[in-house]
Amino acid sequence: MSTQPTAVITGASSGIGEATARRLAAAGYRVVLVARRLDRIEALAEELGGAGHEGVEAHRVDVTDRAAVDAFAARLDRCDVLVNNAGGALGMDRVAEGDPAEWRAMYEVNVLGVLHMTQALLPALTASGAGTVLVVSSTAGLGTYEGGAGYVAAKHGAHVLAETLRLEIVGTPVRVIEIAPGMVRTDEFSLTRFRGDAAAADRVYAGVAEPLTAADVADSITWAVTRPPHVNVDLLVLRPRAQASHTKVHREL
């Protein structure tokens, strides 16, 4: 069994997940990378291992597949931190035109994915004596905006899951942290949301001088995780200075 504190990070193949893996590895954690795209996380594991970080592992797991999650959890010898980062948005359709298949897909990854990983690893997190469940949600889980109902509903689900779990496991040696970012510019989030339409994805950030980066969010995740075990960061909301709300963004056009 590893003696090094272990952090499992879902959605580690890009964006916030990849950046978080880098930060936690630098902070001394054995980092276990989880994603569907094995080639990407294997390359990241090789890079981090070459940089002198010990114990970096890559596991292909689809967090929406409960059997795959359970098999992964059974192979893991310890878990001190679970970063539930896998998620994403599909489309900007209004409720009247929304595609139920896209709504279902968003709920599967943003809510049930968190549920699967948390249920599977909670025994190991408890056994660690100082476990952390961290949910990367979104400011979409705290408010709403036109065209975002499917994603907003899913992130509200993730927010409520974290909030309820904290109530249910109080008194155990596991804390529940939620990090809720606002506008973050990564390579894939908006491009996926707009089904590969790069022009539409670019318009999300048009004129915004400094949207958050994946590294900004990873810094906050690492700070929260590395607080003393008795300190619980219940909810940390991050936005760029230019964003006051979902519908109030300063753009220099």
N, C-alpha and C positions, 0 to 999 in steps of 0.2 A: 504494500500500500504506500502511495506517495506521501511524503511528509511535507510537501510543498502545498500551500493553500491553492485551491483549484477554482478557477472561474470558467464556467460554461457560457459561451456567447452564441446566441442564435442569430441568423442573418449575418454571419461574419464574412461573407464573400465580397462585400462592398460597403461603401458609405459609412454610416455610424457604427455598424458592427465591426467592420475592418479597423476603423480608427480606435474603437474601444479595445480591440484585441492588442493593438500596438501599445496603448497606454497601460493596460493592466499587465502586459508582459514586462514592460519597463518598470512597473511598480513591484515586480517580484512574484507575480502569480504564475502558476502553471496554467496555461491558457488552452482551453479545449474549444476548437472552432467547429461550429455546427452550421451547415447550409446545404442547399440542394446541389449547388455547383461545386463538385468535388475538386475540379481542376484549379479553381481559384483559391480555395482554402488550403489545398496542398501546397500551392505556390507561396501563399502567405506563411504557412507553417515552416516551409523551407527557408524563407527569407528571415523570419524571426529567429529560427534556430541558428542560422548563420550569423546573426547579430549577437549571439551569445545568450539568448534566452532559452533556458532549459525546459524540457517537458512540453513543448508545443505540439498539439495533436489536431488532426483534421478528421471529421466524421461527416459523411454524407447522410443527412437526416432531413426529411420533410416533416416539419412540425405539425402539419395537418394529418399525418399518418400515425395514429396512436400505436399501432403495432411496432412501427419503426422507432418511435420515441421510447417505448418500453424496452425494446431490445438494446437501444443505446444506453439507457439508464442502467440496465443490468450489467453492462460491461464496464461501467465507470466505478473506480474504486473509492472515490471521494468527491464531494462537491461542497464548496464553501460559499460560492457566489453563483447565482444564476441570473444572467442578463437576458431577459426576454426582449429581444430587439427585432426579430423577424416580423415584418408587417408590410404595409403598402396600400396604395390607393389605386382605384380603377375608375376612370371617367369623371366627368363633371356634369352628368345629366341631372336634370330636375326630377323631383319625385315622380311626376306624371309620366316621364319617359324613361325612368331608370330601368336598367337591365337586371332582373332578379338574379341571374347567374353571376353577375359582377358583385352584387350585394352579398350573395352567399360566399363567393370566393374571399371577399374582404373580411367577412365575419369568421370564416374558417381560419385564416392566418392570424388576424389581429386579436381574436378572442379565444377561439378553441386551441390555437397553437400555444398561446400562453397557458391555457388550462392544462393541456397535455404535458408540457414541459414541467410546469409547477407541480402537478400531481405526481409525476414520475420521480422527480428529484427531491421532493419535500422530505422524505425519510432521511436521505443523505445529508441534506441541509440541516436538519434537526440534529442528526448524529454528530455533525461537526462541532456543535456546542456554541457556534456563533455564526449562523447562516444568514445569507442575504438573498432575498428575492427582489430583483429590480425589474420593473416594467417600464420600457420606453413607450410611452403613450404619445400624446400630442395635445396641443392646445385645442385641437378639434374635439377632444374628449371633454372639454370644459365649456364649449360654446358651439355656435353653429354658423353657417353661411349658406347662401343660395348656391345650388349646384353641388353641394358637398354632402348631402344627407346620408348616402351609403357609407362613406368613409367616416363621417361624424358619428353615425350610429355605432359603427364598429369600435371606434376609439372611445366612445362613451362606455361601451361594454368593457374594454380593457381597463379603463379608469375605475369603474365600479367593481370589477374583479379584484383589483389591487386593494381598494378601500375596504371591501368586505373581508378579504383574506386577512388583512391586518387586525380586524376585529376578532376574527375567529381563532387566530393562533396567538393572541396576546397571552403572555405567560410562558411561551416556549422560547427557546434561544434562537429564534429566527425573526428578523425584521423585514418589513416590506417597504420598499422605496419606489416612488414613481417619479420619473423624469418626463416632463411634458414640453417638448420643443415646439416653437412656432415655425417661422419660415427658415428652412435649412436648405441650402443649395448643395445637392450632391449630383453625381453623374447620372443617377438612374431614377430617382423618385418621380419627378414630374414627367420625365420621358416615358416611363411606364404608365403613369396615369393617363397621359394623352396618346397612348397606343403607338408610341414611336414618332409622334409628330414633334420634331425638334423645335420648329418655330413656335408652336403653342407652348411647349415647355419653357422656352426662353422668355416668353411674354410674362410668365409668373414672376420673374425676377427683374423685369425691365425697369431700369431707372433706380433700382434699390442699390445704394452704394455698397453696403456690406451686409448681405444676408448672413445668417449663421452658417458655419461650415461643420462638416462631420467631426472635425477635430475639436471644435468648440463644445459640442455635445459630449464627446468622449471625455474631455477634461472634466466636465461636470459629473459625469457618471463615475469616473475614477475618484474624484474628490468625495462623492457621497459614499461610495463603497469603502473607502479607506478611513472613514471616521471611526472612532472607537466603537466597539460593538453595542454599547448601550445608547449610542446616539442614532436616532432614526430620522432620516430626512423624509418625512411623509410624502411631500409633493414639492417638486422644484420646477417652476415654470421658466422657460428660457425663450426669449425673443430677441431679434436684433433691435437695436435702438430705433431703427426706422419703422418698426411695426408696433403700433399701439394696440391693434386688435386684428381679427380676421379681415375686417373691412376698412381699416384705417392704416394705410401704409404710405409713407412718404417716398415719392418717386421723383428723381431729378431728371426730368425729360426735357 
